[in-house]
Amino acid sequence: MKIAIGNDHAGTEYKLAVIGLLKSMKIEVQNYGTDGTDSVDYPDFVHPVANDVENGEVDFGIIICGSGNGASMTANKHQKVRCALCWNKEIVSLAREHNDANILSLPARYISMPQALEMVKTFLETKFEGGRHERRIEKIACS
């Protein structure tokens, strides 16, 4: 499995912890995020993640910014991306099961580090249910 990850300055600490978790799980990581805490523009780090997901170069993406909103909005501009802004593992499960989310957006300023790591595990372990949800997913993308 290969995951692309991107973050702005608010998400650096979380990104480093997530990368540690992913590597411990033997998952390959493509890091597009900043490694610093100086203010940067999140779209510069989110578009590469979304491009990789859209083009099938990675299995999933994880993006992290202060609120998770700007990053999620940016990622969802890409046609084949279904990015879910999540704040607990139950929402993560539903995003995967019902919406086949392929990018997880984490709000670094509103969740704890243990929550973030648990959410990442849930995202990677939860499968899309298909069935009645499939037709809805097909209607998301604009032609």
C-alpha positions in Angstrom: 0.0 0.0 0.0 1.1 3.5 -0.7 -0.2 6.7 0.9 0.4 10.3 -0.1 0.4 12.8 2.8 0.4 16.6 2.8 0.1 19.2 5.5 0.6 22.9 6.2 2.4 24.4 9.2 -0.4 23.5 11.6 -0.2 19.8 10.8 3.6 19.2 10.8 3.7 17.5 14.2 0.7 15.3 13.3 2.1 14.4 9.9 5.4 13.2 11.4 3.5 11.0 13.9 1.2 9.7 11.1 4.3 8.9 8.9 5.8 7.0 11.9 2.6 5.0 12.2 2.4 4.2 8.5 6.0 3.1 8.4 5.4 0.8 11.4 2.6 -0.7 9.4 5.0 -1.3 6.4 3.1 1.3 4.3 5.0 3.3 1.7 4.6 7.1 2.2 4.9 9.9 -0.4 5.4 13.1 1.7 4.3 16.3 0.1 3.9 18.3 3.4 6.0 20.9 4.9 8.3 19.9 7.7 8.4 23.3 9.3 6.1 25.5 11.4 6.5 28.7 9.4 3.2 29.8 7.8 2.6 28.2 4.3 -0.4 27.8 2.0 -2.1 24.5 2.3 -3.1 24.2 -1.4 0.5 23.9 -2.3 0.7 20.7 -0.2 -2.8 19.3 -0.9 -2.9 19.4 -4.7 0.0 17.0 -5.1 -1.7 14.5 -2.8 -5.0 14.8 -4.6 -3.2 14.5 -8.0 -1.6 11.2 -6.9 -5.0 9.9 -5.7 -6.7 11.0 -8.8 -4.1 9.5 -11.1 -4.0 6.2 -9.2 -0.4 6.6 -8.1 -1.3 6.0 -4.5 -4.0 4.0 -2.7 -5.1 6.8 -0.4 -4.2 10.3 0.8 -4.1 11.9 4.2 -4.1 15.7 4.5 -3.7 17.8 7.6 -4.3 21.5 8.3 -5.5 23.5 11.3 -9.3 23.0 10.8 -9.1 20.4 8.0 -11.6 22.5 6.0 -9.4 24.3 3.6 -7.4 21.2 2.8 -10.6 19.2 2.3 -12.1 21.9 0.0 -8.9 21.9 -2.0 -8.7 18.2 -2.4 -12.3 17.9 -3.5 -11.7 20.1 -6.5 -10.2 17.0 -8.1 -12.7 14.8 -10.0 -11.7 11.4 -8.7 -11.2 12.5 -5.1 -13.7 11.9 -2.3 -12.0 13.7 0.6 -13.7 13.5 4.0 -13.1 15.9 6.9 -13.3 13.8 10.0 -13.2 14.6 13.7 -13.7 11.1 15.2 -13.3 7.5 14.2 -17.0 6.9 13.8 -17.2 9.6 11.0 -14.1 8.0 9.5 -15.8 4.6 9.4 -18.9 6.1 7.7 -16.8 8.0 5.2 -15.1 4.8 4.1 -18.1 2.5 4.3 -20.7 4.7 2.7 -18.7 7.3 0.7 -15.6 5.3 -0.4 -13.5 8.3 0.8 -10.0 8.1 -0.7 -8.5 11.1 1.2 -8.8 11.7 4.9 -8.6 15.3 6.1 -7.5 15.8 9.7 -8.2 19.0 11.7 -4.9 19.2 13.7 -6.1 22.0 16.0 -9.3 20.1 17.0 -8.3 16.5 17.7 -5.6 15.0 19.9 -2.6 13.1 18.6 -4.0 9.7 19.8 -7.3 10.5 18.1 -5.6 11.3 14.8 -3.6 8.1 14.9 -6.7 6.0 15.7 -8.5 7.8 12.9 -5.8 6.9 10.4 -5.9 3.3 11.4 -9.7 3.2 11.0 -9.4 4.9 7.6 -7.0 2.3 6.3 -8.8 -0.7 7.9 -12.4 0.1 6.9 -13.7 -1.2 3.6 -16.3 0.4 1.3 -19.6 -1.4 1.6 -20.7 -0.9 -2.0 -24.3 -2.0 -2.7 -26.7 0.9 -2.4 -23.9 3.3 -1.8 -22.3 2.5 -5.2 -24.9 4.4 -7.2 -24.5 7.4 -5.0 -20.8 7.4 -5.4 -21.2 7.3 -9.1 -23.3 10.5 -9.0 -20.7 12.6 -7.1 -18.3 13.3 -10.0 -19.4 16.0 -12.5 -19.0 15.0 -16.1 
